[in-house]
Amino acid sequence: MKFPICQICMSNNMLCRTCQEQIDTNHIMEDEIYMYKYLDNFFNQFESTKEAEIKRAIINENILLIITTKEDVSKLIGRKGNIAKKLGQSLNKQIRIIPEYEEPKDFLRNVLFSVNNTQINEVFTKEGKEYKIIIPKSQKRSMPFEIPTLAYLFRSYFDNNIEVEFE
């Protein structure tokens, strides 16, 4: 498997200069590094995941969001979702595996796939650009997770804020 840090750093508690720069540039948290080590051990038991690449692994108390290449999403999910289910059971967390996105709107559309008629707007504030998500009240129950969780995942990946409104 391939991760944002090299295999030598995966087996050590110290990071080399190159990996440290990668961590600093992408705002990767320390708990992500521990998760990379766990995922490396977990996914090594499946032949289909040996060549997969994990770009990020954003974790909070309820969810693990794995960001990978478009080609590797199905490899990490597994046939009929078996690999993702096993990972969710071993961590006792909801698992979401999505492709890497450069555009925040694409990321939000994928994460909020179960919510219909969602509007995503860029809003410019004194602090910079934010994203405002407008969701019909009738779709509130379709949210895949709580708003603070969504905000945390988005901020961790894009280093940007979102605001969610129900109309």
C-alpha positions as CSV (number, residue, x, y, z in Angstrom):
1,M,0.0,0.0,0.0
2,K,1.0,3.6,-0.5
3,F,0.4,6.3,2.1
4,P,1.3,10.0,2.4
5,I,4.3,8.9,4.4
6,C,7.0,6.4,3.4
7,Q,7.3,2.9,4.7
8,I,10.3,3.7,6.8
9,C,8.4,6.4,8.6
10,M,5.4,4.0,9.0
11,S,7.5,1.7,11.1
12,N,9.2,4.5,13.1
13,N,7.9,7.1,15.5
14,M,10.0,9.8,13.8
15,L,9.3,11.3,10.4
16,C,11.9,12.0,7.8
17,R,12.2,15.5,6.3
18,T,10.3,14.6,3.2
19,C,7.4,13.1,5.1
20,Q,7.3,15.9,7.6
21,E,7.0,18.4,4.7
22,Q,4.2,16.3,3.3
23,I,2.4,16.3,6.6
24,D,2.9,20.1,7.1
25,T,1.7,20.9,3.5
26,N,-1.4,18.8,3.7
27,H,-2.3,19.7,7.4
28,I,-2.2,16.0,8.4
29,M,-2.9,15.5,12.0
30,E,-0.9,13.1,14.3
31,D,-3.9,10.8,14.7
32,E,-3.9,10.3,10.9
33,I,-0.4,9.0,11.0
34,Y,-1.4,6.4,13.6
35,M,-4.4,5.6,11.5
36,Y,-2.1,5.0,8.4
37,K,-0.2,2.5,10.5
38,Y,-3.4,0.7,11.5
39,L,-4.7,0.7,7.9
40,D,-1.5,-0.6,6.6
41,N,-1.8,-3.6,8.9
42,F,-5.5,-4.0,8.2
43,F,-5.4,-3.8,4.4
44,N,-2.4,-6.1,4.1
45,Q,-4.6,-9.1,4.7
46,F,-6.5,-8.4,1.4
47,E,-4.8,-9.1,-1.9
48,S,-6.9,-6.6,-3.8
49,T,-5.6,-3.7,-1.7
50,K,-1.9,-4.4,-1.9
51,E,-1.3,-1.8,-4.7
52,A,-3.9,0.8,-3.4
53,E,-3.0,4.3,-2.4
54,I,-4.5,6.2,0.5
55,K,-4.2,10.0,0.2
56,R,-5.7,10.9,3.6
57,A,-7.5,9.2,6.5
58,I,-9.5,11.7,8.4
59,I,-10.9,10.4,11.7
60,N,-13.2,11.6,14.4
61,E,-15.1,9.9,17.1
62,N,-17.8,8.5,14.8
63,I,-16.3,8.2,11.3
64,L,-13.3,7.4,9.3
65,L,-13.1,9.1,5.9
66,I,-10.6,7.5,3.6
67,I,-9.6,9.5,0.6
68,T,-8.0,7.6,-2.2
69,T,-7.5,7.6,-5.9
70,K,-10.6,7.1,-8.1
71,E,-9.2,3.7,-9.3
72,D,-8.7,2.5,-5.7
73,V,-12.1,3.2,-4.2
74,S,-13.6,-0.1,-5.2
75,K,-10.5,-2.0,-4.1
76,L,-10.7,-0.6,-0.6
77,I,-14.4,-1.1,-0.3
78,G,-14.2,-4.7,-1.5
79,R,-16.7,-6.9,-3.1
80,K,-20.2,-6.2,-1.7
81,G,-18.5,-3.8,0.7
82,N,-16.9,-6.6,2.7
83,I,-13.6,-4.9,3.4
84,A,-15.2,-1.6,4.4
85,K,-17.6,-3.5,6.7
86,K,-14.8,-5.4,8.4
87,L,-12.8,-2.2,8.9
88,G,-15.9,-0.5,10.4
89,Q,-16.4,-3.4,12.8
90,S,-12.8,-3.4,13.8
91,L,-12.8,0.3,14.5
92,N,-16.4,0.6,15.6
93,K,-16.8,3.5,13.2
94,Q,-18.7,4.5,10.1
95,I,-16.4,4.1,7.1
96,R,-16.6,6.3,4.0
97,I,-14.2,5.7,1.2
98,I,-14.2,8.4,-1.5
99,P,-11.9,9.5,-4.4
100,E,-9.6,12.5,-4.0
101,Y,-11.2,15.8,-5.1
102,E,-9.5,19.1,-5.8
103,E,-12.7,21.1,-5.8
104,P,-14.6,21.5,-2.5
105,K,-18.0,21.4,-4.3
106,D,-17.2,18.0,-5.7
107,F,-16.1,16.7,-2.3
108,L,-19.3,18.0,-0.7
109,R,-21.5,16.5,-3.4
110,N,-19.9,13.1,-2.9
111,V,-20.1,13.2,0.9
112,L,-23.7,14.4,0.7
113,F,-24.7,12.0,-2.0
114,S,-27.8,10.9,-0.1
115,V,-29.2,14.4,0.2
116,N,-31.3,15.6,-2.8
117,N,-31.6,19.2,-4.1
118,T,-28.5,20.5,-2.2
119,Q,-27.1,23.9,-3.1
120,I,-23.5,24.6,-2.6
121,N,-22.3,28.2,-2.8
122,E,-19.0,29.9,-2.4
123,V,-19.2,32.8,0.0
124,F,-16.5,35.4,0.4
125,T,-16.0,36.8,3.9
126,K,-13.4,38.9,5.6
127,E,-11.5,35.7,6.6
128,G,-11.6,34.4,3.1
129,K,-13.7,32.0,1.1
130,E,-16.3,29.7,2.8
131,Y,-18.9,27.3,1.5
132,K,-22.5,27.6,2.3
133,I,-24.6,24.5,1.9
134,I,-28.4,24.9,1.6
135,I,-30.4,21.7,2.2
136,P,-34.2,21.4,2.0
137,K,-35.7,20.7,5.5
138,S,-37.3,17.6,4.1
139,Q,-33.9,16.2,3.5
140,K,-32.5,16.7,7.0
141,R,-33.1,13.0,7.9
142,S,-31.0,12.0,4.8
143,M,-27.9,13.6,6.1
144,P,-25.2,10.9,6.3
145,F,-23.8,12.4,9.5
146,E,-24.2,15.4,11.9
147,I,-23.3,18.9,10.7
148,P,-20.3,19.3,13.1
149,T,-18.9,16.0,11.7
150,L,-19.3,17.3,8.2
151,A,-17.7,20.6,9.1
152,Y,-14.7,18.8,10.7
153,L,-14.2,16.5,7.7
154,F,-14.3,19.4,5.3
155,R,-12.0,21.7,7.4
156,S,-9.5,18.8,7.9
157,Y,-9.3,18.2,4.1
158,F,-9.6,21.7,2.6
159,D,-8.6,23.8,5.6
160,N,-11.7,25.8,5.0
161,N,-15.1,26.4,6.7
162,I,-18.6,25.5,5.8
163,E,-22.0,26.7,6.9
164,V,-25.1,24.5,6.6
165,E,-28.6,25.8,6.5
166,F,-31.9,24.0,6.2
167,E,-34.7,25.8,4.2
